[in-house]
Amino acid sequence: MTVRTAERELIVLEGECPSEDAEMLLQRLLAAPEAVVDLQRCESLHAAVIQVLLAAEPALRLPPADTAVGNWLRAVLLRVITD
Amino acid sequence: MNEFLEQFAIESRELVAQATEGLLRLERAPQDGECLDAVFRAFHTLKGGAGIVKFAAMERAVHAAEDLLSEARTGRREITTALVEGCLASLDQVGQWLDTLAGTGELPEGGNDRAEELIGRLAAIDGHDRKPARSPDVAHRWLVRFRGRHSNCTRAITALRYAPGSDCFYQGEDPVARIGTLPQLLAQELAPVNPWPSLSELDPYTCNLVLMALSASSVDSVRAHMQGHSGECEILELAPTSDSAAAHAGLSPRVREVLHSQLALLMVVSPEQFRGRVSSAGVAAANALRSLRRDDDAQTVRQATDTSLDSKTTAPLSRVLERLLAAEAQVAAGAGVSHAPQTSSPTLRVDAERIDALVRLTGELITAKHALLHTTARAHAEGLALATELKGVSAVFERLIGELQQSILALRVLPLRTVLQRFPRVLRDLSSTLGKAVTLDVDGDHTEADKVIVEMLFEPLLHTLRNAIDHGVEEPSVRIERGKPVVASIQIRAAREGERVVIEVEDDGAGVDIERVRRVAVDRHIATEEELSTMADVQIIDLIFSPGFSTAATVTEMSGRGVGLDAVRTAIERVGGSVSIASRAGYGTCVKFSLPFSVMMTQVMTVEAAGQSFGIPVEALVEILRVPQSEIARVGSAQVLVHRERTIPLVDLASELHGTRERQTESPEAIVALAAVSGEVIALRVDRLGERMEIILKPLEGLLKGMPGITGTTLLGDGRVLLVLDLKEMLA
């Protein structure tokens, strides 16, 4: 399992998160809307998981910007255009 | 026909189909640049092929159309109906030439007049619809904004906007991963198609994303990367800047060599060497890239070097180097095939006959398997030492043959697209002939079914479509009166439902006129007034499938011969399918076909007994004998055949059928078929032997259901029903 709740208000996504994780993440976020999502040890996210993050807009903990994953996560998660 | 011409004919047909489909799409969406490119490429390749086989007339005819399309691509000409028609006419001509080629095996002669005629026609379209080059930036407002946000990506030569289908996740598509692995990706963005709903209403598995990307790779390699995507994808070529032109020249051989050797160095690194080797590899690669003014890539390499040093693994850096080299390979490959048709997938074109030969061979193998099982059982019965071992081998053999048969049947699977893609064109002609405007939507054409099924579908579907337009869709004036859109719509939907493939053809016309059906049924003696009065509407509508209902005298222009709807039903039932019709007066008609996904071809030997034909599955047949009457003995109420010192139970088919034990006529010789079922042998006495044939076995239904000793039926070519014996049950 790649989604786990580390403490009450912290959801950790680790490794490669497949599409199945989307449903689980959504449930966790519904249960704890204020939770912070930690992606520091995440290696990749399926588009379905990304959708949940984009829709929920939780606070994120990201890997450093100068790493490939950090760079990628910033590109897909942070720069959202609303037009 | 020599192999060269044969290949030319096959490829040309595919290209004609592609170009036709593209032209029809283009007519509806003239702004679809990608589609225009595809059509242009198809024409270009057709022309090239004609040049190679020295078919000058075709080359010229196609060339003229290609010129028009080329002008349209550069924006000097608009896509008009006249242009589409002109191009379709040249494809029609090519189709006719290919028919001649297929028939005679020779290139058609004297095609020059036809070519001249076409060129004249295409030239007539010339001139009046020229227009100034369109600016892509106006048409693609998103691009202006997107580029504005990434103005630092000067090396970008290709922009992409990808809106995957909302069900793409179910098809195994990960659009984000696909964009993330684009060759020479410089920038990417995601945006929702519709505003995000509240979390509680969010369905994470309905894709609501639009993805945009900039790449330093060519349009062709980006397109190759996007092949097989679902949904809408726009790929645009950006005006090159001097910087990007230099970058597009690709890695020089020298730089490629540097990258390769750094990659090799990173493969074997001991812990002591780690820091030194990773940093020097990173610096060397970054410098090499900078020498080509690829600063973005150099920057990426530097970042990856740092990541590698921090994480104490070489992976991040080697991955970046690999990606750079791989992207380069793709650019090279993309440039090489830029004019190849878009369907160049790694598939093998195999003659259908060869596959059928494999199917036949598998059938023979199955027969051999039964013989082996039979021998094994005998060895077991005789207590031979090898029996157990033999049994083990037979079991393996049996399993492997089962798997072989499955895989071979899977080879014969085709997408319905192969037949459905012909209909937009057919419909266009039909609707203009009949003077009714109709649009056709095809859904689910990727649904697959056995080749036999797919190939037999064309005529029934064509007939259904024609009926829908002819009898279902009202005249335009009537439609306006009834408050319907003037342009009628017909939908073809295909889907797999378990082991069956369901195809629905639905129109929004007037529906079936039940009163008219009643009248015709009475007039043509299909049903009496009395019978009709007891029937439900559904049953009455179903009468249109009865033999003699359709005015078979109407010779359809498309199929070339008159067929009634009863022929449609017969054809569908012959392959084990069914067809039904539902209709709502004033709202339309839906014809539903349900077909088996695969057809099990069974080899049978036909035999005759008491004037009735039966089929015996060939796989069970062991031997056919002519034996003297004296070898048949009576044991109590049963008969046995004494053959090679064995006693085999004998069933006299004619007597069984008549329910008597005595034969009407006694001949000195008896024809006996020996069949083996699960290791036991049974002798069947028959009157006459027929032929061996391949049939599609249908399970028993209706009145025959539950008939003992019969496993299924099939329709013979002459319309008779062949009963196939269930030997297992006969032995019991």
Boltz contact constraints between the chains, C-beta under 6 A:
constraints:
  - contact:
      token1: [A, 19]
      token2: [B, 169]
      max_distance: 6.0
  - contact:
      token1: [A, 22]
      token2: [B, 204]
      max_distance: 6.0
  - contact:
      token1: [A, 26]
      token2: [B, 204]
      max_distance: 6.0
  - contact:
      token1: [A, 30]
      token2: [B, 199]
      max_distance: 6.0
  - contact:
      token1: [A, 46]
      token2: [B, 174]
      max_distance: 6.0
  - contact:
      token1: [A, 47]
      token2: [B, 174]
      max_distance: 6.0
  - contact:
      token1: [A, 47]
      token2: [B, 175]
      max_distance: 6.0
  - contact:
      token1: [A, 47]
      token2: [B, 176]
      max_distance: 6.0
  - contact:
      token1: [A, 48]
      token2: [B, 169]
      max_distance: 6.0
  - contact:
      token1: [A, 48]
      token2: [B, 204]
      max_distance: 6.0
  - contact:
      token1: [A, 48]
      token2: [B, 205]
      max_distance: 6.0
  - contact:
      token1: [A, 50]
      token2: [B, 176]
      max_distance: 6.0
  - contact:
      token1: [A, 51]
      token2: [B, 204]
      max_distance: 6.0
  - contact:
      token1: [A, 52]
      token2: [B, 204]
      max_distance: 6.0
  - contact:
      token1: [A, 55]
      token2: [B, 196]
      max_distance: 6.0
  - contact:
      token1: [A, 55]
      token2: [B, 202]
      max_distance: 6.0
  - contact:
      token1: [A, 56]
      token2: [B, 199]
      max_distance: 6.0
  - contact:
      token1: [A, 66]
      token2: [B, 303]
      max_distance: 6.0
  - contact:
      token1: [A, 67]
      token2: [B, 307]
      max_distance: 6.0
  - contact:
      token1: [A, 68]
      token2: [B, 316]
      max_distance: 6.0
  - contact:
      token1: [A, 75]
      token2: [B, 188]
      max_distance: 6.0
  - contact:
      token1: [A, 76]
      token2: [B, 190]
      max_distance: 6.0
  - contact:
      token1: [A, 79]
      token2: [B, 189]
      max_distance: 6.0
  - contact:
      token1: [A, 81]
      token2: [B, 191]
      max_distance: 6.0
